[in-house]
């Protein structure tokens, strides 16, 4: 939990009027709580959504539902997560919001993947990735590549899995978020370990551990 960032966002919210900036900040705060306090993610996402409705925002209204889905997924409620992502997709498409459409599709694919519905999850992943690429959204592309790589790994297509895990890792390194970088190295390490490339696996795990 990045308490420094959380406190900074809370200070910004306290000094903000009820406008689009506050809507964005509430979403940012919700997202920061997703790991340790998913209920707080849900709470602040709902606040963001209500503010967005009050402001009659023409874009971004799907974002709170994508975050609610993330929180429900961390709580282990896959059905609630899928329902939130589905609502996010409906809203995003109605607002012609390409970014949130892409996130919703990728998120729905992840839930289906976790349920073992690989062909259905694949369809969502390959629909989401070109949207992220068209926007040149590095964060979204990294999520999408990682999702697709995980699917290929499950199918033991280690070559394809390596290709997409590497793409995700390269983007994570460019973005510079330590937690995401460590996670990307772990994904690579697990892939190499499973495919029998133990020296490469050790290298990746050491990189992940070094922060």
C-alpha positions, -999 to +999 in steps of 0.1 A: +000+000+000+015+033-011+004+054+018+023+085+006+004+085-026-029+078-008-024+107+015-014+130-013-046+121-033-067+126-002-053+161+002-060+169-034-096+156-030-101+178+001-090+209-018-110+201-050-143+214-060-170+190-073-156+188-108-141+163-133-108+166-116-123+154-083-140+125-102-106+115-115-090+118-081-116+096-064-110+069-090-072+072-084-077+068-047-100+038-052-074+021-074-047+026-048-067+006-022-073-024-044-047-048-029-051-044+009-085-028+012-107-037-018-138-026+002-124+009+002-119+006-036-156-001-039-165+027-016-145+054-034-155+040-068-191+045-059-184+080-047-167+087-081-196+073-100-222+093-081-202+125-086-199+117-123-236+113-126-241+146-109-217+163-132-233+144-162-198+135-175-198+124-211-166+102-207-150+080-181-181+068-163-171+032-169-139+036-149-155+033-114-171+000-125-139-014-138-123-006-104-152-022-086-147-053-106-110-053-097-119-050-060-145-078-062-119-100-080-094-094-051-122-103-027-127-136-045-162-129-058-157-137-095-194-133-104-197-098-088-164-089-106-178-101-140-210-082-135-191-050-127-169-054-157-200-060-179-216-028-166-183-010-173-183-023-209-219-012-215-213+023-202-179+026-220-195+016-253-224+040-248-199+068-243-176+057-271-148+054-244-122+033-261-098+031-231-124+019-206-139-005-233-104-020-236-100-024-199-134-039-195-128-064-222-094-074-208-109-076-173-137-098-184-112-120-202-092-124-170-123-136-151-132-161-178-095-172-179-096-178-141-127-200-146-109-220-173-129-207-202-099-202-224-114-197-258-139-171-245-112-153-226-089-153-257-116-135-277-118-107-251-080-104-249-075-101-287-103-075-288-088-054-260-051-053-271-056-035-305-077-009-286-049-002-262-024-002-290-045+023-310-044+046-280-007+039-274-017+033-238+014+016-223-003+006-191-032-010-209-009-027-234+011-042-206-020-056-189-033-070-222+000-086-232+003-102-198-032-116-200-026-131-234+008-145-223-008-162-193-033-179-216-005-191-240+014-204-209-016-224-198-017-239-233+020-247-231+028-225-260+059-213-243+073-194-273+042-172-276+040-168-239+076-156-237+070-132-265+041-115-248+055-116-213+086-099-227+065-072-243+047-066-210+080-066-191+095-040-216+066-017-210+067-022-172+104-012-173+095+019-193+067+029-170+090+025-139+065+012-113+085-010-090+057-033-080+046-039-116+082-045-127+088-071-100+055-088-109+065-089-146+099-105-137+080-131-116+058-139-145+088-145-167+105-165-141+076-188-136+073-193-174+110-202-177+108-225-146+078-243-161+095-247-195+127-261-180+149-230-185+160-229-149+190-206-154+168-180-170+141-185-143+167-179-115+179-147-133+143-134-134+135-142-098+166-125-087+157-094-107+122-095-091+137-098-057+161-069-062+132-045-067 
